[in-house]
């Protein structure tokens, strides 16, 4: 059974199932979901807990199976938690998890919670995951994307009895807050909690968020790619500054930008050769969210503009490797800023689809 994370609280208020699977790469939300299941289990009489972390190919699964098969002298109900940080239980683990899923049916003496990272499609199609999903409740925990972050912050503030000003001023405050905590949800939670300590319930005073919230944003090159292709020039500038401050490798950032530029040019060339856009995108391994970003750019951008981007990417490749180029900054990060802004400009000239 699949369950969306926002539905978990209502589900636990009705009943506690003998098997839960939490999978995703957002530590804060996964921990909160785990805590919610534990609290509901304690209220239902599960008074003892054992925990196992699967590490290495030689992990002893017999201990896990034994824990689920025997009850304590002091408790008639227990929780067994299994953490698999790699998301790969191995051959023995696959068999053990299928056995655990089968044993969970009709067994209200043991509550098993399996926590996993974000899973790829082959892993979700595996026999062991299918058994867990079919025998229990699977909750996929997705990251809170930048576009969703202001609403998430407002919801968290409301939960502690606080709110920003109404109207445009409040929206600007939430956007400022989101810019400061993007990519770091745990720190966002801490900054929200800090506001509860600094100010009473009700509407936050003007400037309170700006004065209190630290810049704890964390960025990665994959989110940078999305921002560049969306034409979000100011956000791209912040992200590149953040990546540089965090010590990211300039060569990796360039590779990400250059890969997008090459894919745009190849897709455009395929269109010019008469191929339909979906086919051209698929041949260049562009799908999912990237497809929605690529399509309007490829359809609108001129061949000359894409060729210039390709030449700029070649120039910046040399700069990040220590070469000099006329009319270009010699600092690698300044060159990356210029290249990214060029892509933003091209992306910004493309019409947005409804």
N, C-alpha and C positions, 0 to 999 in steps of 0.2 A: 504494500500500500504506500503510495506517495502522498506526502503532506507538505504543503507550503509552510514556510517558517511562520508567517503571521497567523496561521491557523493552529499552531501548536498549543498555545495557552488555552484556547477553547476546547481543544481535544483533551488535554490533560485534566481539565475541570470535570469532564464527563467520566473518564476512565483512564487507567494506566495499562498499556499493553505489555506483554512479556518481552518484547524485542524492539529496540530502536536503533536506527542507523543514521548517524549525522555525518554528512560529507560536504566539505567546502573549505575555502582558504581564508575565511574571515575569522580570526581567532576570537575576537570579542563576541560576535554573534554565536559562534559555536559554543563558547563557554557559557553564555547566558542560556542557550537552549539546554545544555547539559545540566546546568544548575536548576532549571525549571523542572526537568524530568526527575532529578534527584529529590527536589522538594515535594513533588507530587507523590513520588514513591515512598518517601518517609511518612507522609500523611496517610498512605494506604497500608502502612505496617511493615515496609521493608526497612529493617533496622540494622542490617549489617552490609558492609560494602567491601569488595575486593577489586583490585585494579591490576591490569597487566598491560605492559607496553611491548609490542612485538618488535624486536630488534634483531636483525640478522637472519640469515637463512636457516640457522640451527636453533631457532626458538623452540622451546618445549611446549607444544600445544596441549600435551597431556595434563599439565597443571591447570590450564584454562578449562578443559573438559571436566576435570575432577572438581573444580570449584563450583561449576554449574550443576554437578551431579550429586553433591553432598551438602546437607544443611548443617549449620552450626548448632551446638548444644544450647546456645543462648538466643537463637533467633529462628523463627519458622519461615522467614522471608528474607532474601538477600539480593543485593545488586552486584552484578559482575560487569565491570567495565573493561573493554578491550580497545586499546589505542593502537592503530596501525599507521604510524607517521608517513611511511612511504606509499601507502595505498596498495602495496603488493604483498599479500600474505604468503605467497609461495605455494608449492604443491600440497604440503602437509596442512598449511593454513586454510587452503581452499576446501579441502576435505573436512577439516574441523569446523569451519564456519557453516558449511552445509549441514553438518550434524547438529550444530547449535541451533540453526534455523528450524530444523525438523523437531528438535526437542522443545522448542519454545511453544509449539502449538499445544494449547490446553494446559500449559504449565504455569500456574500463577504463583509458584513458590520462588522462582528465580526471575529477576528482571535483568536482561542483558542489554548493554548499550555499547555499540561499536562506533568509534569515531575515526573518520578517514579524512584525508585532504581532498582537494578538488580532483575528481576522477575524469579520465578521458573516456571517449566513446567505447573503445574495446573493453575497458575495465567494467563499464556499466553493463556491457553485454555478456560478461563472464558468468559462469555457472554459480560461483559462490555469491556474487552480488545479487544475481537474480533470486537465489534462495533466500537471502536476507530480506530483500525487498518484498518477496512474496510471503514470507513468514512473519513479517513485522511491519513497522512503520519507518519509512525512509524519508528523511528531511534533507533537502538540498539547500545549503546555505550559500547564497550568492553575495558577492561584494555589493556594497552600496555605491553605485556609480555617481560620478560628479553631478550629473543632472538631477539625481535624486537626493543629493546630500542636504540642500537647504530644507526640504520637507522633513527629512529624517531628524535634523537638528531641532526644528520646530516641534516635532513630536516628542523628542526627548526633553526639551524644555517644558513642554506642557505636562509631562509625566511628573515633573518635580514642582509644578505649580507656577511656572514662569512663562513669559511670552515676550516677544519683541513688539515694537510699536506696529500699529496697523498700517496698511497702505504701502506706498512705494518706499518709505523710509525703512519700514520693517524688512521688506524684501532686500534692500541694499545691505542691511545688517546681516541677514542670513547668507547672502552671497559673500560678504566679507568673511564671515565665520567659515563658510565652506572653503574659500580660498586658503585659509590658514591651516585647515586640518585635512585637506584632500589627501587620500591615499593612506591615512593613518587613523583608522576608526577607533582604535583603543585610546589614542591620545585625544581624539575628539570627545569621547566619553568622559575622559578626565577633565577636559576643559569645560564641558557642560556641568559636571559635578562641582567644579570650582565656582561657577557662577551661583550655584545654590548656597555655597558657603559665604560668598561675598555679598549677596543681595537677598532680600526677603521675597516671598512669593508675590506674584503679580507681574505687572509690566516692568521690564528692565529699564533703568534710567537711560536717557540718551547718552550714547558714547560708552556705556558700560562694557559692551562686548569688545569694542575696539581697544579699550584700556586693559582688559583682563586677558583676552585670548592670545596665547603665544602662537608664533608661527611654527607649527609642528608638522607641516605638510610633508609627505613623502611621495616621490614620483618614480615611475619606471618607464623605460623606453617604449613599451607597448602602449601605454596610455598617451605618451607623447605622440605616437603615430596617429592615434585617433584625433587628438587635438589639432595636429597639423592638417590632416585631411578634412577636418571640419572648418578650417579657416579661422580658428580661435587664436588670433595673433597675440593678444595680451596674456592669455593663459599659457601659450607656448613659451613666451618669454620667461614667465615665472617658472615653468617646468624646467627649462634649460638652466636657469640660474640655480634651481634646487638640485638638479642632477650634478652640476658642477660642484656645488657646495658639499654634496654627499660623496664626492670622489668617484663618480661614475667615469668609465673609460670613454674618452672622446671618440675613439675608433668605433666603439659599439653604438654610440648615438648616431654617428655618421652612417654606419651600416644600415641601421633601421630606416633612416631618411632615404638613403640611396636605394634600398630595396623597394620602397614605396614608389619612388620616382621611376625606377626601371619597370616596375609592374604597370604603372600608368602608361608609359611609353609603349610597352609591348602590347597592352590591351588596345591602345589607340591604333597601333599599326594593324592589329587584327581586324579592327572595325573598318579601317581603310581597305583591307583586302576583301571585304564583303561578308565577314562573319557576323552573326547576330551578337549583340552585347552579352547575353547570358553565357553563350559559348566562349566568347573571348575572355570573359572574367574567369570562368571555370578553368580554362586552359592555363591561365596564369595563377591558379591557386588562390583566387580571391573569392571568398564566400562569407556568409554570415554577416556580422555587423560591418566588416570591411567592404562588402559588396555594396551596401547602401551608401557608404562614403565615396567609393570609387566611381560608381555609375554616373552621377551628375558631372563629376570633373572630366571624365573621359569623353562624355558626350559633348561638352561645351568647350573645353580647352583646345586651343589651336595646336597644330603640329609644331609650329615654330616655338610656342611657349613651352611645350613639353621637351623639345630638343634643347632649349636654353636651360631648362632645369637639369637635364641630363649632363650638359656640359658643366654646369655649376657643381653638380655632385662630384664629377671627375676632378674638378679643381680643388674642392674641399678635401677630397681623399688625399691629395698630395699635401695639403696644409696640415692635416692632423698627423701626417707622417714626417713633418718637419721641413717640407719644401716651401719655397716662397712662390707667390703668384702675384702678378701685377694687378693693381686695383682691388685687391682683396686684403682683409685684415690678416696679419701673420699669426695672431693668436687663434688657436684652434677653436675655442668656444665662441669667440666673436664671429668666426667664419661659419660655424654651425648655426648661430643665431641668424645670420644673413640668409643662409640656405633655407632654413626653416621658414623664415618670413617670406621668401620667394614662393615656396610651396603654398603657404597660407594665402598669398595674394592670388595665385592661380586658382586655388580652391574657392576663394571668395567670389570669383567672377562667375562661378557655376551656379545656375539656379537651384534652389532647394526644392526637392520634390515633396509633395504633400504626403 
